[in-house]
């Protein structure tokens, strides 16, 4: 397939909803598969400051649902955090 055709298919599939049945099939197909050593090495590699900044900018301003915010709070309950990493409110 040419790059142009791949691009058209990608655009056509963007935003398409996947059924729960399909999600389960995909999940079952991935069970038991292991990443290659090269992939694991790439995933564990430390992110550069430029990459971290791009991620930060992409996530800035994102609205979280009330349920999500509650779950984040519950996950943090009982944990101790250093003073310099917590922001003043």
Order of alpha helices (4+ residues) and beta strands (2+ residues): alpha-alpha-alpha-alpha-alpha
